[in-house]
Amino acid sequence: MGNKGIFLVSGWIIAGLVTPVLALNDSISEKGVNALRLHSSPYNLLGRKIGIGQVEVGRPVKLGKDKAANTLKAISPWAVFYGDQSAITDKNVDDHASMVAEVMIAEDKQLQGIAPKAKLYASAVGSLSEGGQPQECLASQHIAQQNGGDIRAINFSFGESLERDERDEAKLDGKALLTSCIDWSARNHEVLYVIAGNQGEGGIPIPTDNFNGITTAYTTKRKGKFNKVDFANLSDLPKGIGRSFIRKEIDFGDRRAVSLLAPGGQIAVFNQKREIEKVSGTSFAAPHITGAVALLQEYGDKRLKQTPKSSNWSLDSRRHEVMKAVLLNSADKIADRGDGLLLGMEHTILGKKNHTWFDSDAYQNPRVPLDIQMGTGQLNVWRAYQQFSAGENKNKTVNALGWDYRKIAANNYQEYYLQKPLVKGSYAAITLAWDRLVKLNDLNRNQQYDEEETFSDRGLNNLDVYLLPIDEESDMRNTCSSSSFEDSVEHIFCPIPATGRYKIRVRYRHQFNEPIQPYGLAWWTKAQS
């Protein structure tokens, strides 16, 4: 899921190139995800006091514990572990893990991470010969319980090969133990998992088939901006001689593996000798998203402490479904021309063969919410801040920009009436996110995963989302919709055909497990002034 000049194979790093050119600040600047804007006044967001996690084969160095940290002082993880135990001095330290941590929390004059003041808790799961999915699940659970049980996001820049999965004829159907563990933990520990996407050809696809987190592909620079899906991502339907082999590493059925893009091509970081290296891969895209969560959550916690408390802010701001909906809905697709009709998007994102979102089946087919290469587009932290800071809308009549966390009963719907008319020719972006239900088969009833325990997949309830004229009652006469049968995300990005009043409808169409389904919803529209 990453490289130094060339790519990782099954989680192991291949030596690569050293270069004197820094690029990390490019990836977090306006050339990439535009997070640096939030570091400065008046926002001053650096991820302070926000707990985030990292699980990998190895772990980053920690000052005061590892000799290598005396040279590499750019990062200072809050705590490091081996599995679910305290880390041993100078053991399981890994260049790759340190580099991933730098993208999140580096604090150096030459190199700045996306959330340099966040509290990073990192665990090494050890080499492939030392364990497997049960041990990786234990490590994930352990990290999710750190910071007083308040970890907002966990970064996975590694994974398991299908070749090592113990199931007969294993496929990416969400049922591997580690994938089940991730989806269970997301709900049980209230944490957003950010998973580095699989890059194929002997890659590490488990748990990229998760439902409840975000799986990322990566972009590289084109004309000075991170805006093009890199060739190395396995985020396209396989063709030709490799089809039968690569097919195994794509999500089973019609689900799309990629949720969101982030910069990951030729990112400059320090190795443990404090030499600058350029690295590439989804390993370095995922921590951009994890760090972005820390920035947004710092803002959210500031709002929660305000006196008097805001009527449009609550602890729902910490929900992983809300974070997922906010990040996906605010992603860049097509650069705005300056008139706001494309919602202020800053970059036009290109697929491998230079197709744009307008060329994708996700734009044209309401049954397909995510582009197979792009997901919903590329992370834009500044736009995510705008989306998030607009606040929670609990009333029936809502602003043009906002989000909500709510629970809905089977065979019912919830409507949101947009207060002002929408402008003809403008676009509406709407994202709905909810969870697959995974239950722990808790043999000793200690409410924790233990080795030898398993998980049960209880399935995914089917929710749909619609944009309708305000007086329209029929789902069928919608302006646009998203109604996938397979995904835990619905996403709309569509033009407004006529200036007028509209409403958003969330429908709980088919029940497969619990009769009440929580969801996160985010919307961004352009209202008439």
NORKAPE-V566299 format. One record per residue. N is the residue number from 1. RES is the residue in three letters. OMEGA is omega in degrees with one decimal (none if undefined). Layout:
n:N res:RES omega:OMEGA
n:N res:RES omega:OMEGA
This chain:
n:1 res:MET omega:176.4
n:2 res:GLY omega:176.3
n:3 res:ASN omega:167.5
n:4 res:LYS omega:-174.8
n:5 res:GLY omega:172.2
n:6 res:ILE omega:-161.7
n:7 res:PHE omega:173.3
n:8 res:LEU omega:173.4
n:9 res:VAL omega:179.3
n:10 res:SER omega:173.3
n:11 res:GLY omega:-177.7
n:12 res:TRP omega:-175.2
n:13 res:ILE omega:173.2
n:14 res:ILE omega:-177.2
n:15 res:ALA omega:-174.2
n:16 res:GLY omega:-168.7
n:17 res:LEU omega:173.0
n:18 res:VAL omega:-177.2
n:19 res:THR omega:-179.7
n:20 res:PRO omega:-174.5
n:21 res:VAL omega:176.9
n:22 res:LEU omega:178.7
n:23 res:ALA omega:-175.9
n:24 res:LEU omega:179.5
n:25 res:ASN omega:172.3
n:26 res:ASP omega:-175.5
n:27 res:SER omega:178.2
n:28 res:ILE omega:177.3
n:29 res:SER omega:178.5
n:30 res:GLU omega:175.7
n:31 res:LYS omega:-180.0
n:32 res:GLY omega:-174.0
n:33 res:VAL omega:174.8
n:34 res:ASN omega:176.2
n:35 res:ALA omega:-178.1
n:36 res:LEU omega:178.5
n:37 res:ARG omega:-178.8
n:38 res:LEU omega:176.9
n:39 res:HIS omega:-171.6
n:40 res:SER omega:175.4
n:41 res:SER omega:8.4
n:42 res:PRO omega:-172.3
n:43 res:TYR omega:176.5
n:44 res:ASN omega:179.5
n:45 res:LEU omega:-179.0
n:46 res:LEU omega:-178.7
n:47 res:GLY omega:-175.5
n:48 res:ARG omega:174.4
n:49 res:LYS omega:-179.2
n:50 res:ILE omega:178.9
n:51 res:GLY omega:173.6
n:52 res:ILE omega:-174.4
n:53 res:GLY omega:178.1
n:54 res:GLN omega:176.0
n:55 res:VAL omega:-178.5
n:56 res:GLU omega:174.2
n:57 res:VAL omega:175.8
n:58 res:GLY omega:-179.2
n:59 res:ARG omega:176.0
n:60 res:PRO omega:177.7
n:61 res:VAL omega:176.4
n:62 res:LYS omega:179.7
n:63 res:LEU omega:-178.2
n:64 res:GLY omega:-179.4
n:65 res:LYS omega:-174.6
n:66 res:ASP omega:-179.7
n:67 res:LYS omega:-177.4
n:68 res:ALA omega:-179.5
n:69 res:ALA omega:177.1
n:70 res:ASN omega:175.9
n:71 res:THR omega:-178.1
n:72 res:LEU omega:-178.0
n:73 res:LYS omega:-176.7
n:74 res:ALA omega:-179.2
n:75 res:ILE omega:177.4
n:76 res:SER omega:178.1
n:77 res:PRO omega:179.9
n:78 res:TRP omega:178.5
n:79 res:ALA omega:179.3
n:80 res:VAL omega:-174.1
n:81 res:PHE omega:167.1
n:82 res:TYR omega:-172.4
n:83 res:GLY omega:177.6
n:84 res:ASP omega:178.5
n:85 res:GLN omega:177.0
n:86 res:SER omega:179.7
n:87 res:ALA omega:176.5
n:88 res:ILE omega:-178.6
n:89 res:THR omega:176.0
n:90 res:ASP omega:178.7
n:91 res:LYS omega:177.0
n:92 res:ASN omega:175.1
n:93 res:VAL omega:-170.7
n:94 res:ASP omega:178.2
n:95 res:ASP omega:-177.0
n:96 res:HIS omega:-179.8
n:97 res:ALA omega:178.1
n:98 res:SER omega:179.3
n:99 res:MET omega:177.1
n:100 res:VAL omega:178.5
n:101 res:ALA omega:179.7
n:102 res:GLU omega:179.2
n:103 res:VAL omega:-179.2
n:104 res:MET omega:-165.1
n:105 res:ILE omega:-179.9
n:106 res:ALA omega:178.6
n:107 res:GLU omega:-172.2
n:108 res:ASP omega:-179.4
n:109 res:LYS omega:-179.7
n:110 res:GLN omega:-168.3
n:111 res:LEU omega:-177.8
n:112 res:GLN omega:174.4
n:113 res:GLY omega:-176.3
n:114 res:ILE omega:179.1
n:115 res:ALA omega:-169.4
n:116 res:PRO omega:-179.2
n:117 res:LYS omega:178.4
n:118 res:ALA omega:178.9
n:119 res:LYS omega:-175.9
n:120 res:LEU omega:174.1
n:121 res:TYR omega:-172.1
n:122 res:ALA omega:177.7
n:123 res:SER omega:172.0
n:124 res:ALA omega:177.7
n:125 res:VAL omega:177.8
n:126 res:GLY omega:-176.1
n:127 res:SER omega:-180.0
n:128 res:LEU omega:-178.4
n:129 res:SER omega:-175.9
n:130 res:GLU omega:-177.6
n:131 res:GLY omega:-178.4
n:132 res:GLY omega:-173.4
n:133 res:GLN omega:177.0
n:134 res:PRO omega:180.0
n:135 res:GLN omega:178.1
n:136 res:GLU omega:175.6
n:137 res:CYS omega:177.9
n:138 res:LEU omega:179.5
n:139 res:ALA omega:179.7
n:140 res:SER omega:178.0
n:141 res:GLN omega:-178.4
n:142 res:HIS omega:178.4
n:143 res:ILE omega:-179.4
n:144 res:ALA omega:-178.1
n:145 res:GLN omega:-178.7
n:146 res:GLN omega:178.8
n:147 res:ASN omega:-178.6
n:148 res:GLY omega:-178.4
n:149 res:GLY omega:-176.6
n:150 res:ASP omega:174.2
n:151 res:ILE omega:-172.8
n:152 res:ARG omega:-180.0
n:153 res:ALA omega:178.1
n:154 res:ILE omega:-177.3
n:155 res:ASN omega:175.2
n:156 res:PHE omega:174.2
n:157 res:SER omega:174.7
n:158 res:PHE omega:177.3
n:159 res:GLY omega:-179.1
n:160 res:GLU omega:176.6
n:161 res:SER omega:173.4
n:162 res:LEU omega:-179.8
n:163 res:GLU omega:-179.8
n:164 res:ARG omega:-179.3
n:165 res:ASP omega:-172.7
n:166 res:GLU omega:-179.2
n:167 res:ARG omega:174.4
n:168 res:ASP omega:179.0
n:169 res:GLU omega:-177.4
n:170 res:ALA omega:176.7
n:171 res:LYS omega:-176.9
n:172 res:LEU omega:-177.1
n:173 res:ASP omega:179.3
n:174 res:GLY omega:-172.9
n:175 res:LYS omega:173.6
n:176 res:ALA omega:-176.3
n:177 res:LEU omega:-177.3
n:178 res:LEU omega:177.8
n:179 res:THR omega:176.9
n:180 res:SER omega:178.7
n:181 res:CYS omega:-179.8
n:182 res:ILE omega:-178.4
n:183 res:ASP omega:174.9
n:184 res:TRP omega:-177.7
n:185 res:SER omega:179.1
n:186 res:ALA omega:-180.0
n:187 res:ARG omega:-173.5
n:188 res:ASN omega:-176.5
n:189 res:HIS omega:-179.6
n:190 res:GLU omega:-177.2
n:191 res:VAL omega:177.0
n:192 res:LEU omega:175.8
n:193 res:TYR omega:177.3
n:194 res:VAL omega:-169.1
n:195 res:ILE omega:175.0
n:196 res:ALA omega:-174.2
n:197 res:GLY omega:179.7
n:198 res:ASN omega:-179.8
n:199 res:GLN omega:168.2
n:200 res:GLY omega:177.1
n:201 res:GLU omega:-177.9
n:202 res:GLY omega:-177.0
n:203 res:GLY omega:-173.3
n:204 res:ILE omega:-167.9
n:205 res:PRO omega:178.3
n:206 res:ILE omega:14.1
n:207 res:PRO omega:178.8
n:208 res:THR omega:178.5
n:209 res:ASP omega:175.9
n:210 res:ASN omega:176.8
n:211 res:PHE omega:-165.4
n:212 res:ASN omega:177.8
n:213 res:GLY omega:176.4
n:214 res:ILE omega:174.9
n:215 res:THR omega:-171.3
n:216 res:THR omega:163.7
n:217 res:ALA omega:-174.4
n:218 res:TYR omega:177.3
n:219 res:THR omega:174.8
n:220 res:THR omega:-176.9
n:221 res:LYS omega:171.7
n:222 res:ARG omega:-175.9
n:223 res:LYS omega:172.7
n:224 res:GLY omega:-179.5
n:225 res:LYS omega:174.9
n:226 res:PHE omega:-175.0
n:227 res:ASN omega:-177.9
n:228 res:LYS omega:176.7
n:229 res:VAL omega:-175.9
n:230 res:ASP omega:-176.9
n:231 res:PHE omega:-172.3
n:232 res:ALA omega:-178.2
n:233 res:ASN omega:169.5
n:234 res:LEU omega:-177.2
n:235 res:SER omega:178.1
n:236 res:ASP omega:178.2
n:237 res:LEU omega:-176.5
n:238 res:PRO omega:178.2
n:239 res:LYS omega:171.7
n:240 res:GLY omega:-169.4
n:241 res:ILE omega:-178.0
n:242 res:GLY omega:-171.0
n:243 res:ARG omega:-174.8
n:244 res:SER omega:-179.1
n:245 res:PHE omega:-175.2
n:246 res:ILE omega:-179.9
n:247 res:ARG omega:-179.5
n:248 res:LYS omega:-173.0
n:249 res:GLU omega:174.1
n:250 res:ILE omega:-178.6
n:251 res:ASP omega:-179.1
n:252 res:PHE omega:179.4
n:253 res:GLY omega:-174.7
n:254 res:ASP omega:178.2
n:255 res:ARG omega:177.7
n:256 res:ARG omega:-173.6
n:257 res:ALA omega:-173.2
n:258 res:VAL omega:177.2
n:259 res:SER omega:-167.7
n:260 res:LEU omega:174.2
n:261 res:LEU omega:169.6
n:262 res:ALA omega:178.9
n:263 res:PRO omega:178.3
n:264 res:GLY omega:-179.1
n:265 res:GLY omega:175.9
n:266 res:GLN omega:176.5
n:267 res:ILE omega:-178.5
n:268 res:ALA omega:179.4
n:269 res:VAL omega:174.9
n:270 res:PHE omega:164.7
n:271 res:ASN omega:-174.4
n:272 res:GLN omega:175.1
n:273 res:LYS omega:-176.3
n:274 res:ARG omega:169.4
n:275 res:GLU omega:-179.4
n:276 res:ILE omega:177.0
n:277 res:GLU omega:171.4
n:278 res:LYS omega:-177.8
n:279 res:VAL omega:-180.0
n:280 res:SER omega:174.9
n:281 res:GLY omega:176.8
n:282 res:THR omega:174.5
n:283 res:SER omega:-174.5
n:284 res:PHE omega:170.9
n:285 res:ALA omega:-176.4
n:286 res:ALA omega:-177.7
n:287 res:PRO omega:171.9
n:288 res:HIS omega:-179.2
n:289 res:ILE omega:179.0
n:290 res:THR omega:177.2
n:291 res:GLY omega:178.3
n:292 res:ALA omega:177.0
n:293 res:VAL omega:-179.7
n:294 res:ALA omega:179.1
n:295 res:LEU omega:-179.0
n:296 res:LEU omega:-178.6
n:297 res:GLN omega:172.8
n:298 res:GLU omega:177.0
n:299 res:TYR omega:-179.5
n:300 res:GLY omega:179.8
n:301 res:ASP omega:175.1
n:302 res:LYS omega:178.7
n:303 res:ARG omega:-179.4
n:304 res:LEU omega:-178.3
n:305 res:LYS omega:-178.0
n:306 res:GLN omega:176.1
n:307 res:THR omega:-3.4
n:308 res:PRO omega:-176.9
n:309 res:LYS omega:-178.3
n:310 res:SER omega:-179.7
n:311 res:SER omega:-178.8
n:312 res:ASN omega:177.2
n:313 res:TRP omega:-179.2
n:314 res:SER omega:177.3
n:315 res:LEU omega:173.8
n:316 res:ASP omega:179.1
n:317 res:SER omega:179.4
n:318 res:ARG omega:-177.0
n:319 res:ARG omega:-178.9
n:320 res:HIS omega:177.6
n:321 res:GLU omega:178.4
n:322 res:VAL omega:179.1
n:323 res:MET omega:-179.4
n:324 res:LYS omega:-179.5
n:325 res:ALA omega:-179.2
n:326 res:VAL omega:-177.3
n:327 res:LEU omega:-178.8
n:328 res:LEU omega:-175.2
n:329 res:ASN omega:-176.6
n:330 res:SER omega:-177.4
n:331 res:ALA omega:175.3
n:332 res:ASP omega:173.1
n:333 res:LYS omega:-175.7
n:334 res:ILE omega:-176.7
n:335 res:ALA omega:176.8
n:336 res:ASP omega:-178.6
n:337 res:ARG omega:179.7
n:338 res:GLY omega:179.6
n:339 res:ASP omega:177.6
n:340 res:GLY omega:-177.7
n:341 res:LEU omega:176.1
n:342 res:LEU omega:167.0
n:343 res:LEU omega:175.5
n:344 res:GLY omega:178.3
n:345 res:MET omega:-170.2
n:346 res:GLU omega:-177.8
n:347 res:HIS omega:165.7
n:348 res:THR omega:-176.0
n:349 res:ILE omega:-175.7
n:350 res:LEU omega:173.1
n:351 res:GLY omega:-176.4
n:352 res:LYS omega:-179.4
n:353 res:LYS omega:174.3
n:354 res:ASN omega:173.0
n:355 res:HIS omega:177.3
n:356 res:THR omega:178.7
n:357 res:TRP omega:-178.7
n:358 res:PHE omega:179.1
n:359 res:ASP omega:-170.0
n:360 res:SER omega:175.0
n:361 res:ASP omega:177.0
n:362 res:ALA omega:176.9
n:363 res:TYR omega:-171.0
n:364 res:GLN omega:-172.8
n:365 res:ASN omega:-178.4
n:366 res:PRO omega:177.4
n:367 res:ARG omega:-176.7
n:368 res:VAL omega:-177.0
n:369 res:PRO omega:-172.4
n:370 res:LEU omega:172.8
n:371 res:ASP omega:-173.8
n:372 res:ILE omega:178.1
n:373 res:GLN omega:-169.0
n:374 res:MET omega:-168.3
n:375 res:GLY omega:174.9
n:376 res:THR omega:-178.5
n:377 res:GLY omega:-177.9
n:378 res:GLN omega:175.7
n:379 res:LEU omega:170.7
n:380 res:ASN omega:-171.8
n:381 res:VAL omega:177.7
n:382 res:TRP omega:178.0
n:383 res:ARG omega:176.4
n:384 res:ALA omega:175.6
n:385 res:TYR omega:178.7
n:386 res:GLN omega:178.8
n:387 res:GLN omega:-175.5
n:388 res:PHE omega:-174.8
n:389 res:SER omega:175.8
n:390 res:ALA omega:170.6
n:391 res:GLY omega:-177.9
n:392 res:GLU omega:179.9
n:393 res:ASN omega:-178.7
n:394 res:LYS omega:-178.3
n:395 res:ASN omega:179.1
n:396 res:LYS omega:176.3
n:397 res:THR omega:-170.3
n:398 res:VAL omega:176.9
n:399 res:ASN omega:-178.0
n:400 res:ALA omega:-176.4
n:401 res:LEU omega:179.8
n:402 res:GLY omega:178.5
n:403 res:TRP omega:179.2
n:404 res:ASP omega:169.2
n:405 res:TYR omega:-174.7
n:406 res:ARG omega:173.9
n:407 res:LYS omega:-175.9
n:408 res:ILE omega:-179.6
n:409 res:ALA omega:-179.8
n:410 res:ALA omega:177.6
n:411 res:ASN omega:176.1
n:412 res:ASN omega:175.2
n:413 res:TYR omega:176.6
n:414 res:GLN omega:-178.4
n:415 res:GLU omega:177.5
n:416 res:TYR omega:-179.8
n:417 res:TYR omega:177.6
n:418 res:LEU omega:-168.6
n:419 res:GLN omega:-176.2
n:420 res:LYS omega:176.7
n:421 res:PRO omega:174.2
n:422 res:LEU omega:-173.1
n:423 res:VAL omega:176.1
n:424 res:LYS omega:179.2
n:425 res:GLY omega:173.9
n:426 res:SER omega:-179.4
n:427 res:TYR omega:174.0
n:428 res:ALA omega:173.9
n:429 res:ALA omega:-178.2
n:430 res:ILE omega:179.4
n:431 res:THR omega:178.5
n:432 res:LEU omega:-178.4
n:433 res:ALA omega:176.7
n:434 res:TRP omega:-169.4
n:435 res:ASP omega:160.0
n:436 res:ARG omega:179.3
n:437 res:LEU omega:175.7
n:438 res:VAL omega:-179.1
n:439 res:LYS omega:174.1
n:440 res:LEU omega:172.3
n:441 res:ASN omega:-167.1
n:442 res:ASP omega:-171.8
n:443 res:LEU omega:-178.6
n:444 res:ASN omega:174.0
n:445 res:ARG omega:178.0
n:446 res:ASN omega:177.2
n:447 res:GLN omega:175.7
n:448 res:GLN omega:174.2
n:449 res:TYR omega:173.6
n:450 res:ASP omega:177.6
n:451 res:GLU omega:-177.1
n:452 res:GLU omega:174.7
n:453 res:GLU omega:-176.2
n:454 res:THR omega:179.3
n:455 res:PHE omega:175.9
n:456 res:SER omega:177.3
n:457 res:ASP omega:179.9
n:458 res:ARG omega:173.5
n:459 res:GLY omega:-175.3
n:460 res:LEU omega:172.4
n:461 res:ASN omega:-175.6
n:462 res:ASN omega:175.7
n:463 res:LEU omega:176.7
n:464 res:ASP omega:177.2
n:465 res:VAL omega:-176.1
n:466 res:TYR omega:165.0
n:467 res:LEU omega:-172.9
n:468 res:LEU omega:165.8
n:469 res:PRO omega:-167.3
n:470 res:ILE omega:-178.3
n:471 res:ASP omega:-177.3
n:472 res:GLU omega:179.8
n:473 res:GLU omega:-174.2
n:474 res:SER omega:173.2
n:475 res:ASP omega:-173.5
n:476 res:MET omega:-178.7
n:477 res:ARG omega:-178.8
n:478 res:ASN omega:171.2
n:479 res:THR omega:173.0
n:480 res:CYS omega:-174.8
n:481 res:SER omega:171.0
n:482 res:SER omega:-170.6
n:483 res:SER omega:177.3
n:484 res:SER omega:175.2
n:485 res:PHE omega:-167.6
n:486 res:GLU omega:-168.4
n:487 res:ASP omega:174.0
n:488 res:SER omega:177.2
n:489 res:VAL omega:165.2
n:490 res:GLU omega:-177.0
n:491 res:HIS omega:176.8
n:492 res:ILE omega:165.8
n:493 res:PHE omega:-170.6
n:494 res:CYS omega:-179.9
n:495 res:PRO omega:176.5
n:496 res:ILE omega:-172.5
n:497 res:PRO omega:-177.7
n:498 res:ALA omega:176.7
n:499 res:THR omega:-178.4
n:500 res:GLY omega:179.9
n:501 res:ARG omega:-179.4
n:502 res:TYR omega:175.9
n:503 res:LYS omega:175.0
n:504 res:ILE omega:177.8
n:505 res:ARG omega:172.4
n:506 res:VAL omega:-177.7
n:507 res:ARG omega:173.0
n:508 res:TYR omega:-167.6
n:509 res:ARG omega:-175.8
n:510 res:HIS omega:178.8
n:511 res:GLN omega:175.9
n:512 res:PHE omega:175.4
n:513 res:ASN omega:-175.2
n:514 res:GLU omega:-179.2
n:515 res:PRO omega:177.8
n:516 res:ILE omega:-176.3
n:517 res:GLN omega:171.8
n:518 res:PRO omega:176.6
n:519 res:TYR omega:169.6
n:520 res:GLY omega:-178.6
n:521 res:LEU omega:174.7
n:522 res:ALA omega:178.7
n:523 res:TRP omega:179.3
n:524 res:TRP omega:179.8
n:525 res:THR omega:175.9
n:526 res:LYS omega:-178.7
n:527 res:ALA omega:175.8
n:528 res:GLN omega:-178.0
n:529 res:SER omega:none
